[in-house]
């Protein structure tokens, strides 16, 4: 009998413990469920608040066409598209500007407007070849250019205008330094003026006083020098034929700039077409001068 009572007590005790565990689990479940419901309600609450704020902003701002995160997302996408389009436009603009650069003055004009730039070697050579054959050696010695091109090392040329003049930095495929050359203001002015019309009165300019000729006399002098040098003169100075007339005068400067003489062709006392001719050609011309053509001053040095 005692044994039966103990068994019943043990069973009752087990049922009580099971009931306690079930109640404990049930309570935890309800607490967890309440937390989830609270989070969902909170999220819904903030979602509706966000929608309300978004609609308010749309109502207050005509430029805001969407609400909430969607508007920010669309705005970011639009901004990224605008940045990409702006970059593409700048690239196309630079490519167009490069295509329009065919002469040295055009390059200087672009540098004054846009600042320093890096030119592909083939484009730099286009500008280089636009200058007269003897004058372009001021930018880079021809033998250096030939060496770079023959080995394929020249890839880009960095160019800039600074307080020292016109700077050229020649670079290889890795943009490593190959050669650098800077033209001072005098050489830069010479390249910029060559072949252009300048305000100049050759009859009242000291450097032209002893060497100013009528066109027919200058032609006679050309006929007396070598055929090769004569053709070089004519090729280097197109205005000699283009603007030839009864009043045309040719003046040769007695100053040497980077082994070049300034030669001016004028039809009046207001303007002249200016060229820079190698000193060797001028020296050959001087050798056929007669006394009336060249009267040397005490102050003038012998060429």
C-alpha positions in Angstrom: 0.0 0.0 0.0 2.8 2.4 0.9 4.5 1.6 -2.4 1.4 2.4 -4.3 1.1 5.7 -2.5 4.7 6.6 -3.3 4.2 5.8 -6.9 1.1 8.0 -7.1 3.0 10.8 -5.4 5.9 10.4 -7.8 3.6 10.6 -10.8 1.8 13.6 -9.5 5.1 15.3 -8.9 6.2 14.5 -12.5 2.9 15.9 -13.9 3.4 19.1 -11.8 7.0 19.6 -13.2 5.7 19.0 -16.8 3.0 21.5 -16.3 5.5 24.1 -15.0 7.7 23.5 -18.0 4.8 23.8 -20.4 3.6 27.0 -18.7 7.2 28.4 -18.8 7.5 27.6 -22.5 4.1 29.0 -23.2 5.0 32.2 -21.4 8.3 32.6 -23.4 6.4 32.0 -26.6 3.9 34.7 -25.9 6.7 37.1 -24.9 8.6 36.3 -28.1 5.4 36.7 -30.1 4.7 40.1 -28.4 8.2 41.3 -29.3 7.8 40.3 -32.9 4.4 42.0 -33.1 5.9 45.1 -31.5 8.8 45.2 -34.0 6.4 44.7 -36.9 4.1 47.5 -35.6 7.1 49.7 -35.0 8.4 49.1 -38.6 4.9 49.8 -40.0 4.7 52.9 -37.9 8.0 54.3 -39.1 7.1 53.2 -42.7 3.9 55.2 -42.6 5.8 58.1 -41.0 8.4 58.0 -43.8 5.6 57.9 -46.4 3.9 60.8 -44.7 7.1 62.8 -44.6 7.9 61.9 -48.2 4.5 63.0 -49.4 4.9 66.2 -47.5 8.3 66.8 -49.2 6.7 66.1 -52.6 4.0 68.5 -51.8 6.4 71.2 -50.6 9.1 70.6 -53.4 8.0 70.5 -57.0 11.4 69.1 -58.0 10.9 66.0 -55.9 8.9 63.5 -58.0 9.1 60.5 -55.7 9.0 59.7 -52.0 11.2 57.9 -49.5 14.2 55.8 -50.5 13.0 55.4 -54.0 13.5 59.1 -54.6 17.0 59.0 -53.2 17.8 55.9 -55.3 16.5 57.5 -58.5 18.4 60.7 -57.6 21.7 58.8 -57.1 21.2 57.0 -60.4 20.4 60.3 -62.2 23.5 61.9 -60.6 25.7 59.0 -61.6 24.3 59.2 -65.2 24.9 63.0 -65.2 28.5 62.6 -64.0 29.2 59.9 -66.7 27.6 62.1 -69.4 29.7 65.1 -68.2 32.9 63.0 -68.3 32.0 61.7 -71.8 31.3 65.2 -73.0 34.6 66.5 -71.6 36.5 63.6 -73.4 34.7 64.3 -76.7 35.4 68.0 -76.3 39.1 67.3 -75.7 39.3 65.0 -78.7 37.6 67.6 -80.9 40.0 70.3 -79.7 43.0 68.0 -80.4 41.6 67.3 -83.9 41.5 71.1 -84.5 45.2 71.6 -83.4 47.3 71.5 -86.6 49.7 74.4 -86.1 51.9 75.7 -83.3 49.9 78.9 -82.7 46.8 76.8 -82.4 48.5 74.7 -79.7 49.6 77.8 -77.8 46.1 79.2 -77.9 44.7 76.0 -76.4 47.3 75.9 -73.7 46.5 79.5 -72.8 42.8 78.4 -72.5 43.0 74.9 -71.0 46.4 74.8 -69.3 48.9 71.9 -69.6 48.1 68.8 -71.5 49.5 65.5 -72.8 49.5 65.0 -76.5 49.9 61.6 -78.3 53.2 61.5 -80.2 51.4 61.3 -83.6 49.5 64.5 -82.8 52.6 66.3 -81.5 54.4 65.4 -84.8 51.5 67.0 -86.7 52.2 70.3 -85.0 56.0 69.7 -85.3 55.7 69.2 -89.1 53.6 72.3 -89.5 56.6 74.4 -88.7 59.3 75.0 -91.4 61.8 72.3 -91.7 64.7 74.2 -90.2 62.6 76.0 -87.6 61.0 73.0 -86.0 64.4 71.8 -84.7 64.0 74.4 -81.9 61.3 72.2 -80.4 63.4 69.0 -80.4 66.6 68.1 -82.3 65.7 66.0 -85.4 68.2 63.3 -84.5 66.6 62.8 -81.1 63.2 62.6 -82.7 64.4 60.1 -85.3 66.0 57.9 -82.6 62.8 57.9 -80.5 60.6 57.1 -83.4 62.8 54.4 -84.8 62.8 52.5 -81.5 59.1 53.1 -80.8 59.9 54.6 -77.4 58.1 58.0 -77.9 54.4 57.7 -76.9 53.3 61.0 -75.4 54.5 64.6 -75.1 53.6 66.7 -72.1 53.4 70.4 -73.0 52.8 73.5 -70.9 53.2 77.2 -70.8 54.9 78.5 -67.6 57.0 81.5 -66.5 60.1 80.1 -68.2 58.4 79.6 -71.6 57.1 76.6 -73.5 58.0 73.3 -71.9 58.1 69.9 -73.8 58.5 66.7 -71.9 58.9 63.6 -74.1 57.6 60.4 -72.5 57.6 56.6 -73.3 54.8 54.1 -73.1 55.0 54.1 -69.3 55.1 57.9 -69.2 58.7 57.7 -68.1 61.0 60.7 -68.9 62.9 60.6 -72.2 63.9 64.2 -72.9 62.9 67.7 -71.9 63.2 71.0 -73.7 62.0 74.5 -72.7 61.8 77.3 -75.2 62.4 80.7 -73.7 60.2 83.7 -74.5 62.4 84.8 -77.4 62.3 81.4 -79.2 58.6 81.1 -78.4 57.9 84.5 -79.8 59.8 83.5 -83.0 57.8 80.4 -83.6 54.5 82.2 -82.9 55.2 85.1 -85.2 56.7 83.1 -88.1 54.6 83.5 -91.2 52.2 86.0 -89.6 51.3 89.6 -90.3 52.8 92.0 -87.7 52.5 95.7 -87.1 55.9 96.7 -88.3 57.5 99.7 -90.1 60.6 98.3 -91.7 61.8 101.7 -92.9 62.0 103.1 -89.3 63.2 100.0 -87.4 66.9 100.0 -86.5 67.6 96.3 -87.1 66.5 96.5 -90.7 68.2 99.8 -91.6 71.2 98.5 -93.6 69.4 95.6 -95.3 66.2 96.7 -96.9 65.7 95.9 -100.6 63.2 96.5 -103.4 61.6 93.2 -104.6 63.4 93.3 -108.0 66.8 93.8 -106.4 66.2 91.0 -103.9 65.2 88.7 -106.8 68.5 89.5 -108.5 70.4 88.6 -105.3 68.5 85.3 -105.2 69.5 84.5 -108.8 73.2 84.8 -107.8 73.2 82.3 -105.0 72.9 78.5 -105.3 69.8 77.0 -106.8 69.1 75.0 -103.7 69.3 78.0 -101.3 67.2 80.1 -103.7 64.4 77.5 -103.7 64.7 77.2 -99.9 64.2 81.0 -99.6 61.1 80.9 -101.9 59.6 77.9 -100.1 60.2 79.3 -96.7 58.6 82.7 -97.5 55.3 82.1 -99.5 54.4 85.8 -99.1 57.3 86.6 -101.4 55.1 85.5 -104.3 51.7 85.9 -102.8 52.1 89.6 -101.9 54.6 90.5 -104.6 54.1 94.0 -106.2 55.8 97.2 -107.3 55.9 98.5 -103.8 57.1 95.3 -102.1 60.2 95.5 -99.9 62.2 92.9 -98.2 64.1 93.7 -95.0 66.7 91.4 -93.3 67.4 92.0 -89.6 71.0 92.3 -88.5 70.2 90.4 -85.3 70.5 86.7 -84.9 68.0 84.8 -82.8 68.8 81.1 -82.1 70.8 81.1 -85.3 67.9 82.6 -87.3 67.5 86.0 -88.9 64.2 87.9 -89.0 63.1 88.7 -92.6 60.1 91.0 -93.2 58.1 91.4 -96.4 56.1 94.6 -96.6 54.0 96.6 -99.1 53.6 99.6 -96.8 54.9 101.1 -93.6 52.1 99.7 -91.4 52.4 95.9 -91.5 54.8 93.2 -92.7 54.8 89.4 -93.0 57.6 88.1 -90.7 59.7 85.0 -91.3 62.7 83.6 -89.5 65.3 82.3 -91.9 68.5 80.2 -91.0 71.6 82.3 -90.7 73.5 80.0 -93.2 71.1 81.1 -95.9 71.5 84.8 -95.1 75.3 84.4 -95.0 75.2 83.0 -98.5 73.0 85.9 -99.6 75.4 88.4 -98.0 78.3 87.0 -100.0 76.7 88.3 -103.2 75.9 91.7 -101.9 77.4 94.6 -103.7 78.6 97.8 -102.0 75.3 99.6 -102.4 73.5 96.6 -100.9 75.4 96.3 -97.7 77.2 99.1 -96.0 78.4 97.8 -92.6 78.3 100.0 -89.5 81.1 100.2 -87.0 78.6 98.8 -84.4 77.5 95.9 -86.6 79.2 92.6 -86.2 80.4 90.4 -89.1 78.1 87.5 -89.8 
